[in-house]
């Protein structure tokens, strides 16, 4: 399904500012659809003047839909729907006298010109399924009156307003709590859900006839309120803004849309939402995040203690296989500790950037190995972000390969060496190569029959933990060895 921007660029002469205006409108048109109990369709004028393209569609959550199928991307030629032509050409709201029948449903169609800077840039179609119409209650009448005011503002170019869209991802919806206030901020009507929200704050009476801002001040301690200017502007319906009141035990988001259908401010629409449970979950997530990072920190400390003990034991042993084995164990424990250290320093995420880990592992292996001080390790390419469960086994694999290259590639050679870690990210995979310019592999070397502990660890981790494959052979064209791991990644 094409986007509004794609359709506008492909089929219309609308400029970027026009498209931005329409995006502001569609960002909040769920409110208008719910207040109208009707489907909304945004019609864009064809650049050749031959008709209109459906650039967006919104169904109501308060009533039955008038459109069974999606219409975005469809084209309506001039003359097929006269109300579209009239609204666009004459710049006024147009309503059909008789309902239109669609899929055996009677639908009342209204068209509203969308005005920006004195120009009509689109038409908003409002389609009401008449099978859902019943004798209106006070709530429904107030919804419809507010919808009428908003559509008049759209036609006059006063809705939407710049910066109107809420920054809250949990911004209130019409069904969460609806309050209409007059020009003085006095409540004309409050929906049952809005009353329930204020009951949570401690309200015992009714809201109708009272100043919403004053009632809120009487219920919320000064330290828990937003600043007075924001509270008054939002709860009196004078500013396109929202604010949150969080008392710890109760949290409420309030959002205001001023109403001025004829140019003069007549009141405002205030939407309310009780987000107490959402904030409680947010606090739990923050606590869990901190707990997980603390666990990583403590695991890192414990592993570093183990590495220090192994290093101390190695110093008490003379040169030989036992000393080498302990040095290798120090590097293995250190690689895991390094991963936990980095995880303890960042927010808990599903993906982790691996470049810093790889670079620090290369430094650590050089420091631990007896010859590491004169073997330079460099990285080409980027690992990017990897799933957190891949990080630890990959760190161990890289440690083993680097350590193996240092120890076996340059056993007694006094010449400085170079090791290159090459990284590629073809689609869906990660390829890592470790190349050295050392003495190379023995002529009789066979990876399948090798008893080297480090290579056994690498094979197990690559094949079992990472689901990939390991290859090891001579470096192409020159002396040295080349190990490659190829593992699937998202």
C-alpha positions as CSV (number, residue, x, y, z in Angstrom):
1,X,0.0,0.0,0.0
2,X,1.6,3.3,-1.0
3,X,2.2,6.0,1.6
4,X,0.7,9.5,1.6
5,X,4.1,11.0,0.6
6,X,4.6,8.5,-2.3
7,X,1.1,9.2,-3.7
8,X,1.5,13.0,-3.4
9,X,4.9,12.9,-5.2
10,X,3.7,10.5,-7.9
11,X,0.3,12.0,-8.8
12,X,-0.1,15.6,-7.4
13,X,1.5,19.0,-7.5
14,X,1.5,19.3,-3.7
15,X,4.8,20.7,-2.3
16,X,6.6,19.5,0.8
17,X,4.8,22.0,3.0
18,X,1.4,20.9,1.8
19,X,2.4,17.2,2.4
20,X,3.7,18.1,5.9
21,X,0.3,19.8,6.6
22,X,-1.6,16.7,5.5
23,X,0.7,14.5,7.6
24,X,-0.2,16.6,10.7
25,X,-3.8,16.2,9.9
26,X,-3.6,12.4,9.5
27,X,-1.5,12.1,12.6
28,X,-4.6,13.2,14.7
29,X,-7.5,12.2,12.5
30,X,-8.4,9.2,14.6
31,X,-9.9,11.8,17.0
32,X,-12.1,13.2,14.2
33,X,-13.1,9.8,13.0
34,X,-14.1,8.7,16.5
35,X,-16.0,11.9,17.3
36,X,-17.8,11.6,13.9
37,X,-18.6,7.9,14.2
38,X,-17.5,7.8,10.6
39,X,-14.7,6.7,8.2
40,X,-12.4,9.3,6.9
41,X,-10.7,9.3,3.5
42,X,-8.2,11.9,2.4
43,X,-8.5,12.6,-1.3
44,X,-5.6,14.2,-3.2
45,X,-6.2,16.2,-6.4
46,X,-4.5,14.7,-9.5
47,X,-1.9,17.0,-11.0
48,X,-3.7,16.8,-14.4
49,X,-7.0,17.7,-12.9
50,X,-8.6,14.4,-13.9
51,X,-9.8,13.4,-10.5
52,X,-8.7,12.4,-7.0
53,X,-6.4,9.8,-5.4
54,X,-7.2,8.3,-2.0
55,X,-4.1,9.2,0.1
56,X,-5.2,7.9,3.5
57,X,-8.0,6.2,5.3
58,X,-9.1,6.0,9.0
59,X,-11.9,3.9,10.5
60,X,-13.7,4.9,13.7
61,X,-13.4,2.9,17.0
62,X,-16.7,4.3,18.1
63,X,-19.0,2.9,15.4
64,X,-19.3,0.5,12.4
65,X,-17.1,1.1,9.4
66,X,-18.5,2.3,6.1
67,X,-15.6,0.7,4.1
68,X,-15.1,-3.0,4.1
69,X,-12.0,-2.8,1.9
70,X,-9.1,-0.4,1.9
71,X,-9.3,2.4,-0.6
72,X,-5.8,3.9,-0.3
73,X,-4.2,4.3,-3.7
74,X,-7.5,4.2,-5.7
75,X,-8.4,6.8,-8.2
76,X,-11.8,8.6,-8.6
77,X,-12.2,10.5,-11.9
78,X,-13.9,13.9,-12.1
79,X,-17.7,13.5,-12.2
80,X,-18.0,10.1,-10.5
81,X,-18.4,11.7,-7.1
82,X,-19.8,15.2,-7.5
83,X,-19.4,16.1,-3.8
84,X,-15.6,15.7,-4.1
85,X,-15.6,18.0,-7.1
86,X,-17.8,20.6,-5.3
87,X,-15.8,20.6,-2.1
88,X,-12.6,21.1,-4.0
89,X,-13.8,23.5,-6.5
90,X,-16.1,25.7,-4.3
91,X,-14.1,25.4,-1.0
92,X,-17.1,24.4,1.1
93,X,-18.5,21.5,3.1
94,X,-20.9,19.4,0.9
95,X,-23.3,16.7,2.1
96,X,-25.3,14.4,-0.2
97,X,-29.0,14.5,0.2
98,X,-29.6,10.8,-0.2
99,X,-27.4,8.0,1.2
100,X,-24.9,6.2,-1.0
101,X,-25.3,2.4,-1.0
102,X,-22.1,0.3,-0.6
103,X,-22.1,-3.4,-0.1
104,X,-25.7,-3.2,1.0
105,X,-24.9,-0.5,3.5
106,X,-26.5,2.9,3.5
107,X,-23.7,5.5,3.8
108,X,-24.0,9.2,4.3
109,X,-21.2,11.1,2.6
110,X,-19.8,14.5,3.4
111,X,-16.8,16.2,1.9
112,X,-14.7,18.8,3.7
113,X,-12.1,21.0,1.9
114,X,-8.7,20.9,3.5
115,X,-7.4,24.4,3.4
116,X,-3.8,25.6,4.0
117,X,-2.6,29.2,3.6
118,X,-5.8,30.1,1.8
119,X,-5.6,27.3,-0.7
120,X,-7.5,24.0,-1.0
121,X,-4.9,21.3,-1.1
122,X,-7.1,18.2,-0.6
123,X,-10.6,17.0,0.3
124,X,-11.5,15.0,3.4
125,X,-14.4,12.5,2.9
126,X,-16.5,11.6,5.9
127,X,-18.5,8.4,5.5
128,X,-21.1,7.4,8.1
129,X,-22.6,3.9,8.1
130,X,-26.2,4.7,8.8
131,X,-27.0,1.2,10.1
132,X,-25.0,2.2,13.2
133,X,-27.0,5.4,13.7
134,X,-29.4,5.4,16.7
135,X,-31.2,7.9,18.9
136,X,-28.2,10.0,20.1
137,X,-27.4,10.3,23.8
138,X,-25.9,13.4,25.4
139,X,-22.4,11.9,24.8
140,X,-23.0,11.3,21.2
141,X,-24.5,14.7,20.6
142,X,-21.5,16.3,22.2
143,X,-19.1,14.1,20.1
144,X,-20.9,15.2,16.9
145,X,-20.9,18.8,17.8
146,X,-17.2,18.7,18.5
147,X,-16.6,16.9,15.3
148,X,-18.6,19.6,13.4
149,X,-16.4,22.3,15.0
150,X,-13.2,20.5,14.0
151,X,-14.3,19.9,10.4
152,X,-15.2,23.6,10.1
153,X,-11.7,24.3,11.4
154,X,-10.2,22.0,8.7
155,X,-12.2,23.8,6.0
156,X,-11.0,27.2,7.3
157,X,-7.3,26.1,7.6
158,X,-7.2,26.3,11.4
159,X,-6.8,22.5,12.1
160,X,-4.3,20.9,12.4
161,X,-1.9,23.3,14.2
162,X,1.8,23.2,14.1
163,X,3.2,21.2,16.9
164,X,-0.2,19.8,17.8
165,X,0.8,16.2,17.6
166,X,1.5,14.7,21.1
167,X,5.0,13.6,22.0
168,X,3.5,10.9,24.2
169,X,3.2,7.5,22.6
170,X,0.3,6.8,25.0
171,X,-1.5,10.0,24.0
172,X,-5.2,10.0,25.1
173,X,-7.9,8.8,22.7
174,X,-11.6,9.9,22.6
175,X,-12.8,6.8,24.4
176,X,-10.3,7.2,27.2
177,X,-11.9,10.3,28.6
178,X,-13.6,13.2,26.8
179,X,-14.3,16.7,28.3
180,X,-15.6,19.7,26.5
181,X,-15.0,23.1,28.1
182,X,-16.3,26.5,27.2
183,X,-14.2,29.6,26.5
184,X,-13.6,30.2,30.2
185,X,-12.5,26.6,30.8
186,X,-15.7,25.5,32.5
187,X,-16.8,22.0,31.9
188,X,-19.8,21.7,29.6
189,X,-19.7,17.9,29.4
190,X,-17.6,15.1,30.7
191,X,-17.9,11.5,29.5
192,X,-18.3,8.7,32.1
193,X,-14.7,7.6,31.4
194,X,-13.4,11.2,32.1
195,X,-15.3,11.2,35.4
196,X,-13.7,7.9,36.3
197,X,-10.2,9.4,35.6
198,X,-11.0,12.2,38.1
199,X,-12.5,9.8,40.6
200,X,-9.0,8.3,40.7
201,X,-7.6,11.7,41.7
202,X,-10.2,11.9,44.5
203,X,-13.1,13.7,42.9
204,X,-16.4,13.0,44.7
205,X,-18.9,15.2,42.8
206,X,-19.5,16.0,39.2
207,X,-17.3,18.0,36.8
208,X,-20.0,19.7,34.8
209,X,-20.2,23.5,35.6
210,X,-16.8,23.6,37.3
211,X,-13.4,24.9,36.1
212,X,-11.4,21.9,35.1
213,X,-8.1,23.6,36.1
214,X,-9.4,24.7,39.5
215,X,-10.8,21.2,40.2
216,X,-7.4,19.7,39.3
217,X,-5.6,22.2,41.6
218,X,-7.8,21.2,44.5
219,X,-7.1,17.5,44.0
220,X,-3.3,17.5,43.1
221,X,-0.7,18.9,45.5
222,X,1.5,21.7,44.1
223,X,4.6,19.6,43.9
224,X,2.8,17.0,41.7
225,X,1.4,19.5,39.2
226,X,2.9,20.7,36.0
227,X,3.8,24.4,35.9
228,X,0.8,26.7,36.3
229,X,1.0,28.1,32.8
230,X,0.8,24.6,31.3
231,X,-1.9,23.4,33.6
232,X,-4.1,26.4,32.9
233,X,-3.5,26.3,29.1
234,X,-4.2,22.6,28.7
235,X,-7.1,22.1,31.1
236,X,-8.8,25.3,29.9
237,X,-8.6,24.0,26.3
238,X,-6.6,27.1,25.1
239,X,-3.4,25.4,23.8
240,X,-2.6,22.5,21.4
241,X,-0.6,20.8,24.1
242,X,-0.6,17.9,26.5
243,X,0.7,17.4,30.0
244,X,1.1,14.6,32.5
245,X,0.2,14.6,36.2
246,X,2.0,11.8,38.1
247,X,1.2,11.5,41.8
248,X,3.0,8.2,42.1
249,X,-0.2,6.3,42.9
250,X,-2.1,7.9,40.0
251,X,-0.8,9.1,36.6
252,X,-2.9,11.0,34.1
253,X,-2.2,12.5,30.7
254,X,-4.4,15.4,29.6
255,X,-4.4,16.7,26.0
256,X,-6.2,19.8,24.7
257,X,-7.4,20.9,21.3
258,X,-8.8,24.5,21.2
259,X,-12.1,24.9,19.3
260,X,-12.6,28.0,17.0
261,X,-14.7,26.9,14.1
262,X,-15.5,30.5,13.0
263,X,-12.2,32.1,14.1
264,X,-13.2,33.0,17.6
265,X,-12.2,30.7,20.6
266,X,-15.4,29.1,21.8
267,X,-13.9,26.4,24.1
268,X,-11.8,23.3,23.9
269,X,-11.7,19.5,23.7
270,X,-9.7,17.9,26.6
271,X,-8.9,14.3,26.3
272,X,-7.8,12.3,29.4
273,X,-6.1,9.0,29.9
274,X,-5.3,7.1,33.1
275,X,-1.8,5.8,32.5
276,X,-1.2,4.6,36.1
277,X,-0.6,1.0,35.1
278,X,1.6,2.0,32.2
279,X,3.8,4.1,34.5
280,X,4.0,1.3,37.0
281,X,5.2,-1.0,34.3
282,X,7.7,1.6,33.1
283,X,9.1,1.8,36.6
284,X,9.3,-2.0,36.8
285,X,11.3,-2.0,33.5
286,X,13.7,0.6,34.8
287,X,14.2,-1.4,37.9
288,X,14.7,-4.6,36.0
289,X,17.1,-2.9,33.6
290,X,19.2,-1.6,36.6
291,X,19.1,-5.1,38.2
292,X,20.3,-6.8,35.0
293,X,23.2,-4.4,34.6
294,X,24.1,-4.9,38.3
295,X,24.2,-8.6,37.7
296,X,26.5,-8.2,34.7
297,X,28.7,-6.0,36.8
298,X,29.0,-8.5,39.6
299,X,29.6,-11.4,37.2
300,X,32.3,-9.3,35.6
301,X,33.9,-8.7,39.0
302,X,33.8,-12.4,39.9
303,X,35.3,-13.5,36.6
304,X,38.1,-10.9,37.0
305,X,38.8,-12.3,40.4
306,X,39.0,-15.8,38.9
307,X,41.3,-14.5,36.2
308,X,43.5,-12.8,38.8
309,X,43.8,-16.1,40.7
310,X,44.7,-18.0,37.6
311,X,47.3,-15.4,36.7
312,X,48.8,-15.5,40.2
313,X,49.0,-19.3,39.9
314,X,50.7,-19.1,36.5
315,X,53.4,-16.8,38.0
316,X,54.3,-19.6,40.5
317,X,54.8,-22.1,37.7
318,X,57.9,-22.0,35.5
319,X,57.8,-21.9,31.7
320,X,56.1,-24.9,30.1
321,X,52.8,-26.5,29.1
322,X,51.2,-25.8,32.5
323,X,52.0,-22.1,32.4
324,X,50.7,-21.8,28.8
325,X,47.5,-23.6,29.8
326,X,46.9,-21.2,32.7
327,X,47.6,-18.2,30.4
328,X,45.0,-19.5,27.9
329,X,42.5,-19.9,30.7
330,X,43.1,-16.3,31.8
331,X,42.3,-15.1,28.3
332,X,39.1,-17.2,28.1
333,X,37.8,-16.0,31.4
334,X,38.8,-12.5,30.5
335,X,36.9,-12.5,27.3
336,X,33.7,-13.4,29.0
337,X,34.4,-10.8,31.7
338,X,34.9,-8.2,29.1
339,X,31.5,-8.9,27.5
340,X,29.8,-8.6,30.9
341,X,31.6,-5.4,31.6
342,X,30.3,-3.8,28.4
343,X,26.8,-5.1,29.0
344,X,26.9,-3.6,32.5
345,X,27.7,-0.1,31.1
346,X,24.7,0.2,28.7
347,X,21.0,-0.1,28.8
348,X,19.6,-3.6,28.4
349,X,19.0,-4.1,24.7
350,X,18.3,-7.0,22.4
351,X,21.2,-6.0,20.2
352,X,24.8,-5.1,21.2
353,X,27.5,-3.3,19.2
354,X,30.4,-5.7,18.9
355,X,33.2,-3.5,17.5
356,X,34.3,-2.2,20.9
357,X,34.3,-5.8,22.3
358,X,36.4,-7.1,19.3
359,X,39.0,-4.3,19.6
360,X,39.4,-4.7,23.4
361,X,39.7,-8.5,23.0
362,X,42.5,-8.0,20.5
363,X,44.3,-5.7,23.0
364,X,43.7,-8.2,25.8
365,X,45.1,-11.2,23.9
366,X,48.2,-9.2,23.0
367,X,48.7,-8.4,26.7
368,X,48.3,-11.9,27.9
369,X,50.3,-13.7,25.3
370,X,54.1,-13.8,25.9
371,X,54.8,-12.5,22.4
372,X,51.7,-10.3,22.1
373,X,53.6,-7.1,22.7
374,X,55.2,-7.3,19.2
375,X,52.2,-8.7,17.3
376,X,49.9,-6.0,16.0
377,X,46.2,-6.8,15.6
378,X,44.0,-4.6,13.4
379,X,40.4,-4.9,12.3
380,X,38.8,-4.1,8.9
381,X,35.1,-3.9,8.5
382,X,32.4,-3.6,11.2
383,X,30.6,-6.2,13.1
384,X,27.7,-3.8,13.6
385,X,25.0,-4.8,16.1
386,X,24.5,-8.4,17.0
387,X,21.9,-10.2,19.1
388,X,22.9,-10.2,22.8
389,X,22.8,-14.0,23.0
390,X,25.4,-14.2,20.2
391,X,27.9,-11.8,21.8
392,X,29.4,-14.1,24.5
393,X,30.1,-17.2,22.3
394,X,31.4,-15.0,19.4
395,X,33.8,-13.2,21.9
396,X,35.1,-16.5,23.0
397,X,35.6,-17.7,19.4
398,X,37.5,-14.5,18.5
399,X,39.6,-14.8,21.6
400,X,40.6,-18.4,20.8
401,X,41.4,-17.6,17.2
402,X,43.6,-14.6,18.1
403,X,45.3,-16.4,20.9
404,X,45.9,-19.4,18.6
405,X,47.4,-17.1,15.9
406,X,49.7,-15.4,18.4
407,X,51.0,-18.5,20.0
408,X,51.3,-20.9,17.1
409,X,52.0,-18.4,14.3
410,X,55.0,-16.8,16.1
411,X,56.4,-19.4,18.5
412,X,60.1,-18.3,18.5
413,X,60.3,-15.7,15.8
414,X,61.7,-12.4,16.9
415,X,60.3,-10.6,13.8
416,X,57.2,-8.4,14.5
417,X,54.0,-9.9,13.3
418,X,50.6,-8.7,12.0
419,X,47.2,-10.2,12.5
420,X,44.1,-8.9,10.6
421,X,40.6,-9.4,11.7
422,X,38.4,-9.0,8.6
423,X,34.6,-8.6,9.0
424,X,31.9,-8.8,6.3
425,X,28.1,-8.7,6.7
426,X,26.5,-10.2,3.6
427,X,22.7,-10.5,3.7
428,X,21.7,-12.5,6.7
429,X,25.3,-13.7,7.6
430,X,28.4,-12.6,9.4
431,X,31.8,-13.6,8.0
432,X,34.9,-13.1,10.2
433,X,38.4,-14.0,9.1
434,X,41.6,-14.0,11.2
435,X,44.7,-13.9,9.1
436,X,48.3,-13.9,10.3
437,X,51.7,-13.6,8.6
438,X,53.3,-16.1,10.9
439,X,54.9,-19.5,10.1
440,X,51.6,-21.0,8.9
441,X,50.1,-24.4,9.5
442,X,52.0,-27.7,9.7
443,X,51.9,-29.7,6.5
444,X,50.1,-32.6,8.1
445,X,47.5,-30.3,9.8
446,X,43.9,-31.5,9.5
447,X,41.1,-29.5,11.3
448,X,38.9,-32.6,11.6
449,X,41.5,-34.6,13.5
450,X,43.2,-31.8,15.4
451,X,43.4,-32.3,19.2
452,X,44.2,-28.6,19.9
453,X,41.9,-27.6,22.8
454,X,41.4,-24.0,21.6
455,X,40.3,-25.2,18.1
456,X,38.0,-27.7,19.7
457,X,36.4,-25.0,21.7
458,X,36.0,-22.8,18.6
459,X,34.4,-25.6,16.6
460,X,32.0,-26.4,19.4
461,X,30.9,-22.8,19.8
462,X,30.7,-22.0,16.1
463,X,28.8,-25.1,15.1
464,X,26.6,-25.7,18.3
465,X,26.1,-22.2,19.7
466,X,26.2,-20.0,16.6
467,X,25.0,-22.5,14.0
468,X,27.8,-21.7,11.6
469,X,30.9,-23.3,10.2
470,X,34.7,-22.9,10.7
471,X,37.4,-23.3,8.0
472,X,41.1,-23.1,8.7
473,X,43.9,-23.2,6.1
474,X,47.0,-21.4,4.7
475,X,46.9,-17.8,3.9
476,X,46.4,-17.1,0.2
477,X,49.6,-16.4,-1.7
478,X,51.9,-15.8,1.3
479,X,53.0,-17.5,4.4
480,X,50.7,-17.5,7.4
481,X,47.3,-19.0,8.3
482,X,43.7,-17.9,7.7
483,X,40.7,-18.9,9.9
484,X,37.2,-18.1,8.8
485,X,33.9,-18.4,10.6
486,X,30.6,-18.0,8.8
487,X,27.5,-17.7,11.1
488,X,23.9,-16.7,10.4
489,X,22.7,-13.4,11.9
490,X,19.5,-11.4,11.7
